[in-house]
């Protein structure tokens, strides 16, 4: 079914100006016609006006072809159009959530939209975590880190640092070095730990013991303790960590070598 459009010009009245010498008709001919905005570009307003629409937004899917776009626009609704492929085929609630994040980033009615964002995550964290990809879960964490409670800010920033650091590591692996296993180097690291002569990486930081190191487990245990103070961020944390470990990432590859890599909260 084609998307319903909303005429942003409806209900407005143009003023005539006698200074142009052409009267009202000349003035109307000189201005651009009002732009029609798809109804699903206003989901954030619908959500802010009435949370009773959530069941509908969860059940209806966004039409269009799934894709990924890095395009941006200063115009709010044009920017929503740029994001549309990210959410094609997903519940409308996911697109509404993205629209809220854009409004928060641009500080459009910031207090109102962040309050809606907070309420949405408080009530629908399981649904959102299940349907949003890691990119948008990290974006949600950015919003919590910027404007949440002190507890949310601390927990969210830990997740942002963890996942973005993994992203940096994978980017470097992708284009700067050969992404191949070198057993001799792995064996050298293992042997250095067995001999208690650790390899220094930089400024006193030692190479991690791939098969038995407890650093990741302790890190994740502390992460779970902090994120566990907020139900939404606890759900996001479990989702982000488990997805990162399940994928071909620095976390996933190292977890494959060490059965004790994760703490019990994330295992």
C-alpha distance (Angstrom), angle and dihedral (degrees) to the residues before:
residue distance angle dihedral
X1 . . .
X2 3.83 . .
X3 3.78 116.2 .
X4 3.79 116.2 -96.7
X5 3.79 112.7 -118.1
X6 3.76 129.7 -143.9
X7 3.79 118.9 -144.5
X8 3.81 105.8 -136.1
X9 3.76 89.7 -166.1
X10 3.79 94.8 57.4
X11 3.76 113.0 118.2
X12 3.81 94.7 17.0
X13 3.77 122.3 116.9
X14 3.79 124.7 -150.9
X15 3.77 117.8 -134.2
X16 3.80 120.0 -129.8
X17 3.75 120.2 -129.5
X18 3.75 122.8 -155.8
X19 3.77 91.1 -166.1
X20 3.80 93.1 78.1
X21 3.78 91.6 58.5
X22 3.79 92.5 -133.3
X23 3.80 102.4 85.9
X24 3.79 126.3 -142.9
X25 3.81 97.0 -39.5
X26 3.80 92.4 55.2
X27 3.78 91.4 48.3
X28 3.80 93.9 50.0
X29 3.80 90.8 49.1
X30 3.80 90.9 54.0
X31 3.80 98.1 56.1
X32 3.80 128.2 76.5
X33 3.80 117.6 -105.9
X34 3.80 116.6 -105.6
X35 3.78 113.7 -86.1
X36 3.78 117.6 -117.3
X37 3.81 112.4 -132.7
X38 3.83 120.2 -158.9
X39 3.76 113.6 -112.6
X40 3.80 91.0 -122.5
X41 3.81 89.4 60.7
X42 3.81 87.6 67.7
X43 3.80 97.6 52.8
X44 3.80 92.2 116.0
X45 3.80 89.4 59.6
X46 3.78 91.8 47.3
X47 3.79 90.2 51.4
X48 3.79 93.1 47.1
X49 3.79 91.2 50.5
X50 3.80 97.6 49.7
X51 3.81 131.1 3.5
X52 3.79 89.2 -162.2
X53 3.81 86.8 84.2
X54 3.81 92.1 69.9
X55 3.83 96.4 94.7
X56 3.80 88.9 53.9
X57 3.82 92.4 47.7
X58 3.80 90.4 49.6
X59 3.79 93.8 50.5
X60 3.81 100.7 43.0
X61 3.81 120.7 74.8
X62 3.79 127.3 -142.2
X63 3.79 111.6 -110.8
X64 3.78 122.7 -130.9
X65 3.78 141.8 67.1
X66 3.80 117.9 -52.8
X67 3.78 115.0 -118.8
X68 3.77 144.6 122.5
X69 3.77 128.4 -101.2
X70 3.79 132.9 -176.3
X71 3.80 92.4 -169.0
X72 3.79 118.4 125.8
X73 3.77 134.1 -169.6
X74 3.77 134.3 -166.3
X75 3.80 87.7 -140.0
X76 3.81 107.8 86.7
X77 3.79 98.4 -140.6
X78 3.79 93.6 41.4
X79 3.80 87.3 54.2
X80 3.80 89.8 52.0
X81 3.81 87.1 54.0
X82 3.82 88.9 53.5
X83 3.81 89.4 54.6
X84 3.79 95.1 44.8
X85 3.85 96.4 93.0
X86 3.81 89.6 57.0
X87 3.80 89.5 64.7
X88 3.80 104.6 32.1
X89 3.79 108.5 132.8
X90 3.81 92.8 16.4
X91 3.82 126.9 107.0
X92 3.79 113.8 -78.7
X93 3.80 88.8 -119.5
X94 3.81 89.0 71.2
X95 3.80 91.1 55.5
X96 3.81 90.6 45.7
X97 3.81 88.7 53.3
X98 3.82 90.7 52.3
X99 3.80 90.6 49.7
X100 3.80 89.6 52.8
X101 3.81 90.7 51.7
X102 3.81 91.5 51.1
X103 3.81 90.5 50.9
X104 3.82 90.2 48.4
X105 3.82 91.8 49.5
X106 3.80 90.3 50.3
X107 3.82 91.5 43.5
X108 3.78 91.9 -124.6
X109 3.82 106.1 165.1
X110 3.80 83.9 -23.5
X111 3.80 99.5 -177.2
X112 3.80 92.9 49.0
X113 3.79 96.7 44.7
X114 3.80 95.6 44.4
X115 3.80 89.8 50.6
X116 3.82 88.6 54.2
X117 3.81 89.6 46.9
X118 3.81 90.9 51.5
X119 3.79 92.8 48.5
X120 3.79 91.9 46.7
X121 3.79 92.6 54.0
X122 3.80 92.2 43.6
X123 3.79 91.6 56.4
X124 3.81 104.5 28.4
X125 3.81 106.1 30.8
X126 3.80 94.8 124.0
X127 3.81 92.9 50.2
X128 3.81 94.3 45.4
X129 3.80 94.3 46.7
X130 3.80 90.3 50.3
X131 3.81 95.1 50.4
X132 3.82 105.8 32.6
X133 3.79 120.0 80.0
X134 3.79 122.5 -127.3
X135 3.80 92.2 -94.9
X136 3.78 91.7 61.9
X137 3.79 94.2 39.4
X138 3.80 88.2 57.0
X139 3.82 89.0 47.6
X140 3.80 88.2 54.1
X141 3.80 88.9 50.9
X142 3.81 89.3 51.9
X143 3.80 89.1 57.1
X144 3.80 92.2 48.1
X145 3.81 89.7 47.9
X146 3.81 91.6 51.4
X147 3.79 101.8 42.6
X148 3.81 111.4 6.2
X149 3.78 130.1 104.8
X150 3.80 117.7 -72.1
X151 3.81 89.1 -98.5
X152 3.80 91.7 50.4
X153 3.80 93.1 45.9
X154 3.81 92.8 54.0
X155 3.80 95.2 45.3
X156 3.80 95.2 42.5
X157 3.79 93.9 49.0
X158 3.80 90.9 53.1
X159 3.81 89.4 55.8
X160 3.80 92.6 46.2
X161 3.81 91.5 51.4
X162 3.81 93.2 46.1
X163 3.80 97.7 48.8
X164 3.80 95.8 38.0
X165 3.81 90.4 49.8
X166 3.80 88.8 53.6
X167 3.81 87.4 48.9
X168 3.81 90.4 53.3
X169 3.80 91.3 48.5
X170 3.81 91.9 50.5
X171 3.80 91.5 46.8
X172 3.80 91.4 53.2
X173 3.81 90.6 46.2
X174 3.80 90.0 50.0
X175 3.78 99.9 54.2
X176 3.79 111.1 9.5
X177 3.81 104.6 47.6
X178 3.78 139.8 26.3
X179 3.81 107.9 -92.7
X180 3.78 95.0 -139.1
X181 3.78 132.5 122.3
X182 3.80 114.2 -108.8
X183 3.83 106.2 -164.9
X184 3.80 93.6 -169.8
X185 3.81 90.9 59.3
X186 3.79 92.8 45.4
X187 3.80 90.0 49.7
X188 3.81 90.2 49.7
X189 3.80 90.7 55.0
X190 3.81 92.1 47.8
X191 3.79 92.0 46.8
X192 3.80 91.4 49.9
X193 3.80 90.2 56.6
X194 3.78 92.7 45.4
X195 3.81 89.0 53.5
X196 3.81 92.9 44.4
X197 3.80 89.1 -121.0
X198 3.78 101.5 119.2
X199 3.79 123.7 -162.4
X200 3.80 112.1 -114.5
X201 3.80 113.6 -135.6
X202 3.80 99.3 -175.5
X203 3.81 138.1 -33.0
X204 3.78 96.5 -2.7
X205 3.82 95.3 -43.8
X206 3.80 109.2 134.9
X207 3.80 127.9 -148.9
X208 3.79 113.0 -96.8
X209 3.81 119.1 -107.9
X210 3.84 101.1 -114.8
X211 3.81 100.1 -156.6
X212 3.79 103.6 35.8
X213 3.80 110.9 11.3
X214 3.80 116.4 134.3
X215 3.81 97.4 -162.3
X216 3.84 95.1 98.6
X217 3.80 92.9 45.5
X218 3.79 91.9 51.9
X219 3.80 91.0 45.3
X220 3.80 92.3 51.6
X221 3.81 91.4 45.5
X222 3.80 90.2 56.6
X223 3.80 90.6 43.8
X224 3.82 90.3 53.2
X225 3.80 91.3 49.9
X226 3.80 92.6 54.0
X227 3.80 98.8 40.1
X228 3.80 90.8 43.7
X229 3.79 90.4 71.6
X230 3.81 90.2 74.0
X231 3.83 120.9 46.8
X232 3.80 94.7 -146.8
X233 3.80 94.9 49.6
X234 3.80 91.7 43.2
X235 3.80 88.5 57.0
X236 3.81 92.5 45.5
X237 3.80 90.9 48.5
X238 3.79 94.2 52.2
X239 3.80 91.0 47.3
X240 3.81 97.0 46.8
X241 3.80 95.7 44.6
X242 3.80 95.2 45.5
X243 3.81 92.2 47.9
X244 3.80 92.5 48.0
X245 3.80 92.0 49.0
X246 3.81 92.3 46.2
X247 3.82 92.0 53.2
X248 3.80 131.5 70.5
X249 3.80 94.4 -89.0
X250 3.78 135.1 125.4
X251 3.81 87.3 -95.4
X252 3.79 93.8 47.9
X253 3.79 95.5 46.7
X254 3.79 93.4 49.0
X255 3.80 92.1 44.3
X256 3.82 88.4 56.8
X257 3.81 88.6 61.2
X258 3.80 98.0 47.1
X259 3.80 123.7 47.2
X260 3.80 89.1 -163.4
X261 3.81 94.7 53.5
X262 3.83 95.8 111.4
X263 3.77 129.0 51.9
X264 3.80 117.0 -119.5
X265 3.82 91.6 -99.7
X266 3.80 91.5 65.0
X267 3.79 102.0 29.3
